[in-house]
Amino acid sequence: MNDNVTVKDETVKAPCVTEQKEAGGQISKISLPRTIHLVPLDYISGFEVRPGFYEINGATAIPGGVNFTVHSHGATSIELLLFHRTEETPFAVLPFPDHYRIGNVYSMIVFKLNIEEFEYAYRVDGPHEPKKGLIFNKNKYLLDPYARAVTGQSQWGDSSPRGQHYKARVVKDDFDWGNMAPPLLPAEDLIIYELHVRGFTKHGSSGVEYPGTFAGLLEKLPHLLELGVNAVELMPIFEFDEMQDYRKVDGQELYNYWGYNTVSFFAPNTSYSASKEYNREGNELKNLIQVFNRHGIEVYLDVVFNHTAEGNENGPFFSFKGFDNNIYYLLTPDGYYYNFSGCGNSLNCNHPIVRQMILDCLRYWVNTYRVNGFRFDLASILGRNEDGSPMNKPPLLQALAFDPILGDVKLIAEAWDADGLYQVGTFPSWNRWAEWNGRYRDDMRRYLKGDEGMAQTAALRMVGSRDIYEVSKRENASVNFITCHDGFTMYDLFSYNVKHNEKNGWNNTDGANDNASWNCGIEGDTDDPAVLSLRYRMIRNAFAILMCSRGIPMFLAGDEFCNTQFGNNNAYCQDNITSWLDWSLLEKNRGMFRFFQHMIKFRKEHRLVRTNISNGGFGFPDVSFHGVTPWTNQFSSYDRYVGVMFAGQEQGSGPEVVYIASNAYWEDISVTLPKLPSSMFWEIEADTWQERQETRPLNDNTLLVRQRSVIVLVGK
């Protein structure tokens, strides 16, 4: 027993039962000791303790105390450190006694601890053999991998030292969810709106009471409802270190603003809370999810399990490195870090320990926060083996696909990584995973700006990328997008030929060089009315096609009112007007907002656009392609006009037809539409040539599609 441990006997007297033998020597009764030890309590550093609950990871408040459970495969000893709030020196050090360990799990209940009066960390001792990936250091303070709240992070931009000083709090989960049920929206009905919690309302023009927070985002709920989106995808809200790589460039402070550098997978970013939530961290986020769900809007989290903020051998050492570096990270044979993430390290996702942690984490966010879905950053890393090679059936991805708790949540993969593994269309799915369709983005951008030879590909993208996905099994696998956080905004896509990332401090070498963008004749800002008119029309073209494509549409927050990043296509470090939404543009570009509303409403009203419906003997195929004359099976390399028609008839209703006429050519085109049954006629529902939309019937099957414009028609 540890020298620092004393034992207190809690005993009770009992009658002595002696051993009795029957004839033949058989034992009929077993003697019990006269004194039974009911509750053996130890004393460590003045605290009453006893062995804890070994299957409950993290620190959990229980009646009368706190249960601390942590595990390490290679450790020889572990100490629990208790701190007064904001103090850097522990007021108590409690080593786990040897008999408090089962297997590789250390568990201890500490009694008479008030969760509001302490913070905690660990110290872990073990072998130091870097070439084997073992780098235990008994002098480092380590953050609990299962920490529910991280201290020292609540003030955005706090430049005090991090790493060695990360500590955790015990969180009391007493949020009242009432009788709330999740929306459970079918995948075909989703319209995803990607946003950054801080940047969404941080600018003064947002007009919210709590800018840059979960509460501020909640204040903008009326805007989202008016727009018509029904799912928001929040860029990383796990606790991250915005001070990682902090620097100044030309007097401008630069941060790790996007947050793709996870510090703690189980803890919300406390700097996104409007008020300090001591020991109730996360309640503001829970309230946001509850209110959004009640209004029919699902909430998805952009999660980063491909790497952590600990970086490579030159990075900080604050958690996973100290518990089991050779388990949590993918390491080369000589102990260095594989870097498939481009951020210094790669999480060893398919090791059983790491796989279980990720599963525990996602279950926690679903159970405790009622999160409706997850988008997995650089998800191809989640399918790599311990030697870095791609796996055929990655255990982690399969476990997530079939986990019962996750059965109703959306799983969306960014199906590539920074080392060149590109799995769009081939991501292991079990018909459960959707994918960010990067090919939709790239191909549609090239088609929209008029590149030669893109007509056939554009048509395929609009009908659900049937050349990539087997529609009968994965109809809604494609998450279609033209813009996202990574790259140009919609306005910038048609305002800049090249990136302008000079303010990032890397001499404009960072960010993608191939953006398939077009400045419409003038680079950047301009007052030229002809150029501006063309830019706005190009945005309307892009959004009209996005809303009329099979698959799940997603677009970037602010696109609906032409928000700009001034040509920066990699604004990961820009915590300023470059990344913040300028809400004054909403009034300036109210017409664009109305167009986005119109097309979202159109998509919701026409299920035929979203999915295949029973043909019902109508006669037209579900999907067909058309050139300037009807029924074109193949487009030539010179074509820049694409006609896509969806047709169907649900039982109990009349036939329905939707035709999207898209002209990426710089001249007007006369088009002959397919002939409808005699009882039907064509009606124009949207025309990007004009800002204000109004329906109007056609007198015949002839349609003039103006240069660089899109017309959406319905057969009625």
Disulfide bonds with the S-S distance in Angstrom:
none
